[in-house]
Amino acid sequence: MDRKIILAFDVGGTQIKAAAVIGGSIVDETVAQYESRAEQSAEDIITHFAGIAADIVKKISGEPLPIGGLGLAFPGPFDYANGISRIKGLGKFESLFGLPVGKLLLEAIQSNSELGARLLPSFDIKFENDAALFGLGEARYGEARFCERAVCLTIGTGLGSCFLENGRLVKNHDLIPDQGWLYNVPYQGKLADDWISKRGILQLGAEMGIKQEGHDVRDFARMAQAGDRASTELFEVFGRRMADILAPPLRAYAPDRIVIGGQISKSGSLFVPFFAEGLIEAGIQSDIRLSNNTLYSTLKGIYDILVF
């Protein structure tokens, strides 16, 4: 087993989920959530990130191991290859715009008294889109293993996606959208992101005349599982709409398997059968599966980009 610590951050606008990964295994006692502090100054955000790294390392019991790298699933727009933030006008991480986040974070970690002396000479910091990292984790450790062609989707506040071929990310290919992104597929005057998301389900419920009364998606899922016909129909229509939106870009690539993660995937049993039916009607035969753990797949995908 590779005995070095890989630090993994899943960065969101309000929270950062983080853990240590050693030898491909997540160290359970290190898994934690932290405030993102996305509204603070660049210096404060960088210092906060370094502090999270130090806190994770403290939680690892046993012999002190060297630290091999830090990987971050970071929201876009972001220059992932060069570690430069392009986020602007989104109400989060505004202070990082145009800055070399990777370089600044490396300097902060190197100067941290609890981390600096334990860094391997090869210590590196890498950034990638969260859906891409989720897909890499599923391809190596999860439901997308052993697939020639796979598409991984994350459905939550928006739609994330990535395309994989033999376990490797495909971003530029004649048969897929640019970067493997499906969020911007047009549909009925909007984007896929507007339809295949939390807000998409709630909007669909409003269109169907279902009383919202402060209910969230999980509330409708509970009601559907309890036999409420209106809530059941809501997820059926959502699944078929997913197929209508995604069939054109998926048909060209013809994936062997589609893996779905994200918060909305917890209600997958309610809509995936109808998504599958819709794809079959569109001539697409894909094995559709739900992720066992979206966060863990993302963290393991981070490990993947730093070790392999």
C-alpha positions in Angstrom: 0.0 0.0 0.0 1.2 3.5 -0.8 1.8 5.0 2.6 1.3 8.7 2.1 -1.5 11.0 2.8 -3.6 12.5 0.0 -5.8 15.4 1.2 -9.1 15.7 -0.6 -11.5 18.7 -0.6 -14.9 18.8 -2.1 -15.4 22.6 -2.2 -18.9 24.1 -2.4 -20.2 27.6 -2.0 -21.3 27.1 1.6 -19.5 24.0 2.8 -16.2 22.1 2.2 -16.3 18.3 2.7 -12.9 17.0 3.3 -10.9 13.9 4.2 -7.6 12.1 4.0 -7.2 9.2 1.6 -4.4 6.7 2.1 -3.7 3.9 -0.3 -7.0 4.5 -2.1 -9.0 4.1 1.2 -10.8 7.1 2.8 -9.8 7.5 6.5 -13.2 7.6 8.0 -12.2 9.5 11.2 -11.0 12.4 9.0 -14.2 12.9 7.0 -15.6 16.3 8.1 -17.5 19.4 6.9 -16.3 22.9 7.2 -17.7 26.3 6.3 -16.4 27.5 2.9 -16.1 31.1 4.0 -16.5 31.9 0.3 -17.4 35.5 1.0 -14.1 36.4 2.7 -10.9 37.9 1.4 -8.6 35.9 -0.7 -6.0 35.7 2.1 -8.6 34.5 4.6 -9.9 31.8 2.2 -6.4 30.5 1.5 -5.5 30.5 5.2 -8.7 28.7 6.0 -8.0 26.0 3.4 -4.5 25.4 4.9 -6.1 25.2 8.3 -8.5 22.6 7.1 -5.6 20.6 5.7 -3.9 20.8 9.1 -7.0 19.7 10.9 -7.5 16.6 8.7 -3.9 15.6 9.3 -4.3 15.9 13.1 -7.2 13.4 13.0 -5.1 10.6 11.5 -4.1 8.1 14.2 -1.0 6.0 14.1 2.4 6.7 12.7 2.9 10.1 11.2 2.9 9.7 7.4 4.2 12.1 4.7 1.8 14.2 2.8 1.8 13.5 -0.9 -0.7 16.0 -2.3 -3.9 18.0 -2.0 -6.7 17.8 -4.6 -9.7 20.0 -4.8 -13.0 19.5 -6.5 -13.7 23.2 -7.1 -16.7 25.0 -8.6 -16.3 26.7 -11.9 -15.6 28.6 -13.9 -12.1 27.7 -13.0 -8.8 27.2 -15.0 -8.3 23.7 -13.5 -5.0 23.0 -15.3 -3.3 26.2 -14.0 -5.2 26.6 -10.7 -6.6 30.0 -11.5 -10.1 31.1 -10.4 -12.4 32.5 -13.0 -15.4 32.8 -10.6 -17.1 36.2 -10.9 -20.6 37.4 -10.3 -21.8 34.2 -8.6 -21.7 35.4 -5.0 -19.0 33.0 -3.9 -15.2 33.1 -3.9 -15.3 36.5 -5.7 -12.1 37.5 -4.0 -10.2 34.7 -5.7 -11.0 35.9 -9.3 -7.9 35.9 -11.5 -5.6 34.7 -8.7 -3.2 31.7 -8.9 -5.1 29.8 -6.2 -2.9 26.8 -6.5 0.3 28.8 -6.0 -1.0 30.7 -3.1 -2.3 27.6 -1.4 1.0 25.8 -1.9 2.8 28.7 -0.2 0.3 28.7 2.7 0.7 24.9 3.3 4.5 25.0 3.0 4.6 27.7 5.6 2.2 26.0 8.0 4.1 24.7 11.0 2.0 21.5 11.2 2.2 20.7 7.5 5.4 22.0 5.9 7.9 19.5 7.4 5.8 16.6 6.3 5.4 17.4 2.7 7.0 15.0 0.2 9.3 16.7 -2.4 6.7 15.6 -5.0 3.8 17.3 -3.1 1.4 18.7 -5.6 -1.9 20.5 -5.6 -4.5 19.8 -8.3 -7.9 21.1 -9.2 -10.8 19.6 -11.2 -14.5 19.8 -11.7 -16.5 18.0 -9.1 -18.5 15.9 -11.6 -15.3 14.8 -13.3 -13.8 13.7 -10.0 -17.0 11.9 -9.1 -16.8 10.0 -12.5 -13.1 9.1 -11.9 -14.0 7.7 -8.5 -16.9 5.7 -9.9 -14.7 4.4 -12.8 -11.9 3.1 -10.6 -13.8 2.1 -7.4 -17.6 2.3 -8.1 -20.4 1.6 -10.5 -18.5 2.6 -13.7 -15.7 0.0 -13.3 -14.9 -2.1 -16.3 -16.9 0.0 -18.7 -15.6 0.9 -22.1 -17.8 4.0 -22.3 -19.5 5.5 -19.3 -21.3 8.8 -18.5 -21.5 10.0 -14.9 -24.1 12.5 -13.8 -24.5 14.5 -10.6 -27.9 16.0 -9.9 -28.3 18.5 -7.1 -28.5 22.3 -7.2 -27.5 21.8 -10.8 -26.5 19.2 -13.3 -22.9 17.9 -13.5 -21.5 15.5 -16.0 -18.5 13.7 -17.4 -17.7 11.2 -20.1 -15.2 8.4 -19.6 -13.6 5.9 -21.9 -11.9 2.9 -20.3 -11.8 4.7 -17.0 -10.3 8.0 -18.4 -11.9 11.3 -18.7 -12.9 12.4 -22.2 -13.3 16.1 -22.6 -12.6 16.7 -26.3 -14.2 14.2 -28.6 -16.3 14.4 -31.8 -19.1 12.4 -30.1 -19.5 14.5 -26.9 -20.3 18.1 -26.0 -17.4 20.4 -25.2 -15.6 19.3 -22.0 -18.3 16.6 -21.5 -20.7 19.2 -20.0 -24.4 18.6 -20.3 -25.6 21.4 -18.1 -25.9 23.8 -21.0 -27.9 21.5 -23.4 -30.8 23.6 -24.6 -34.3 22.5 -24.0 -37.6 24.4 -24.4 -35.9 27.8 -24.2 -33.8 27.0 -21.1 -30.7 24.9 -20.3 -30.6 21.3 -19.0 -29.3 22.7 -15.7 -32.7 24.5 -15.2 -34.6 21.2 -15.7 -32.4 18.5 -14.3 -31.9 19.8 -10.8 -33.6 20.5 -7.5 -35.2 23.7 -8.8 -36.2 21.8 -12.0 -38.2 19.3 -9.9 -39.8 22.0 -7.8 -40.7 23.9 -11.0 -42.1 20.8 -12.5 -44.2 20.3 -9.4 -45.6 23.8 -9.8 -46.4 23.2 -13.5 -48.3 20.0 -12.5 -50.3 21.9 -9.9 -48.8 20.2 -6.9 -49.0 22.3 -3.8 -45.5 23.2 -2.6 -46.3 24.4 1.0 -42.6 24.7 1.8 -41.9 21.1 0.7 -38.5 20.2 -0.7 -37.5 17.4 -3.1 -36.9 15.0 -0.2 -40.5 15.7 1.1 -42.0 14.8 -2.2 -39.8 11.7 -2.3 -41.1 10.6 1.1 -44.7 11.2 0.0 -44.1 9.3 -3.2 -42.7 6.4 -1.3 -45.7 6.5 1.0 -48.0 6.1 -2.0 -49.0 9.7 -2.8 -50.0 9.6 -6.4 -49.2 13.3 -7.3 -45.7 13.0 -5.9 -45.2 9.7 -7.6 -46.2 11.2 -10.9 -43.9 14.1 -10.3 -40.8 11.8 -10.4 -42.2 9.8 -13.3 -42.5 12.9 -15.4 -39.1 14.2 -14.2 -37.4 10.9 -15.3 -39.0 11.1 -18.8 -38.1 14.7 -19.1 -34.5 13.8 -18.3 -34.5 11.3 -21.2 -36.0 13.9 -23.6 -33.2 16.4 -22.7 -30.2 14.0 -22.5 -31.1 11.5 -25.3 -29.5 13.6 -28.2 -26.0 14.0 -26.6 -26.1 10.5 -25.1 -27.1 8.8 -28.4 -24.0 9.8 -30.2 -21.6 8.5 -27.5 -23.7 5.3 -26.8 -22.4 4.7 -23.2 -22.4 1.2 -21.8 -23.4 2.6 -18.5 -24.8 5.8 -16.9 -24.0 6.4 -13.2 -26.1 8.9 -11.3 -25.0 10.6 -8.1 -25.7 13.8 -6.2 -28.3 14.7 -3.7 -31.2 14.0 -6.0 -29.9 10.5 -6.7 -31.2 9.6 -3.2 -34.6 9.6 -4.9 -33.3 7.7 -7.9 -35.6 4.7 -7.5 -38.5 7.0 -8.2 -37.3 8.4 -11.5 -34.6 6.2 -12.9 -36.9 3.5 -14.3 -38.7 6.2 -16.3 -35.4 7.8 -17.4 -34.4 4.4 -18.6 -37.6 3.8 -20.5 -37.3 7.2 -22.2 -33.8 6.4 -23.3 -34.8 3.0 -24.7 -37.6 4.7 -26.6 -34.9 7.0 -28.0 -32.8 4.1 -29.1 -30.3 4.2 -26.3 -29.5 1.0 -24.4 -27.5 1.8 -21.3 -27.2 0.2 -17.9 -28.2 2.9 -15.5 -27.0 2.7 -11.9 -27.0 4.8 -8.8 -23.8 5.7 -6.9 -23.4 4.1 -3.5 -21.8 7.3 -2.1 -21.3 10.4 -4.2 -18.9 12.1 -1.7 -16.7 9.1 -1.3 -16.5 8.6 -5.1 -15.5 12.3 -5.4 -12.8 12.0 -2.7 -11.4 8.8 -4.4 -11.4 10.6 -7.7 -9.3 13.3 -6.2 -6.9 10.6 -5.0 -6.9 9.2 -8.5 -5.7 12.4 -10.2 -2.8 12.8 -7.7 -1.6 9.2 -7.6 -2.2 7.7 -11.0 
